[in-house]
Amino acid sequence: MKIKTMIAVFGVLFSVHALADVTNAEKLVYKYTNIAHSANPMFEAPSITDGKIFFNRKFKTPSGKEAACASCHTNNPANVGKNIVTGKEIPPLAPRVNTKRFTDIDKVEDEFTKHCNDILGADCSPSEKANFIAYLLTETKPTK
């Protein structure tokens, strides 16, 4: 299946179940997928599974501590999180739960740069970003 067809199918599947305006998140998945495909033609479509693994994967931070996205955002990105350094509450990361996520694409780029460097010590790859957002789009219900 060609990449554009897969992206179109992916977009339709998620927009059918949309609980909130997730257009920007879907646009970013498309953008990062195209960039990733340009860099590596073997990358054809984002993987929700890989996005979830990436979200929960612990990395050794540049400071020597271990952390994952889930360290602050909980194991369910539809939940309210808590910054592990400051203790400050973090609104849900999942755009179908928090309609304010992904509203400002420039801010998303800045946050990726900041958090990827804080956790990984380098920027996230386009495929990691596509997988990550694709996974976030599947999370629709906070856990109790």
N, C-alpha and C positions, 0 to 999 in steps of 0.2 A: 504494500500500500504506500502510495506517495506521501511525503511529509505533509503537504498542504491538506490532503484529504484527511489524514490522521488528526491534524490540528482542528479541522472543521468538525469532525466527529466528536472530538474531545470537548470542544466548545459547546456543541449542541447538548451533549450529555449533561454537562454541568449547568447550563442555563435553564434546562427543564426543571431542575430542583432548586433554583435560586430562591433564597429566602431574603436576600438583600442585593443591592447593586454591587456586583462583583466584576463589572466590565473591565476596570483597570487591572485587576488581578489577572483576568483572562488575557488581556492584551500583553501583560508582562510575560506570561507563560509563553505566548506566541513569539514575542520578541526574543526571549532568552533561548527558546527552542531553535529559532532561525540562526541566532549567533552560534549556538553550540553545534548545529548541523553544518554551518559554514566552516567551523574549525575542525569538525570531525564528522564526515559524511555518514559514518555508522550510527550516529545519534539521530534517530528519526522521530522520537516522541518522548515526552516526559514520562517518568515512572513514579507513580504514586508510592509504590513500595520503597523505591530508592529515596524518595523525599522523606518518608516516615523514618527510615533508617538514619538518614542524615540528621533529621531533627532530634533524634534520641541518642545519637552517637556521641560518646564522650571524647573530647580532644584534650590534649595537654596544652594549656594556654601558654602564651609567651612568658607569663609569670611563674609557670611551673605547676599550677593547679589544674585539676581536671574539671571540665565544664561541658555542657551540651546546651543546645537551644532550650531543651526541656528543663534545664536547671532553673531557669527563670520563668518559663512559660508553662510549666507542668507537663506531664506526659500527654495531655490533651490540649492542643492549642485553642480549643473553644472555651477553655477555663480562664478565669482571671489568674494572672501570674503574680510573681513577687520577685523583685530584683534581689539576687543573692548577696549583693554587696550593701545596698542601701536599705533593703527591706520595703522599698516603695512598691505599691500595688501597680501592676501592669494590666491594662485592658486586654481582653482576649485577642490573640493573634489571628484567628480564623476570620476571614472576611465575610463569611456568611453569618457569623454571630456578631461581629463588631463592624458595623457599616462604615466606620471611620477609617478602617485599615485600607491601605492602598488607594486612598483618595488623591494623594499627592505623589505622582510618580517620581519626581525629583527627590522627595523625602525618602521614598523606598530605596532609591539608589544610594543615598547617603547612609541610611540605616544598614543596608547590606554591607557597604564598605566598612562602617564602624564595627558592626558586630562580627563580621567575618574576620576582620583583623584582630579583634579582641579575643575571639575564641580559637580561630585557626592560625592566627599569625600571618594571614595572607587573605587576599580577596577570594570570595567564592567563585567558582567557575560558572559560566553560563548554564551548563547542564545541571549543576547543583542548584542554581537559582530556579530553573524551570521545574525541576523535580520537587523542590521545597514548596513553591507556591502551588503546584498541582496537588500536593498532599494537603496543604492548608485549605484548599477549596473543598476537600471532601469532609472536613470536620464541621459538623453542623450542630452538635449538641454538647453542652457542657456536662461533665460528670458531676455527680453530687457527692 
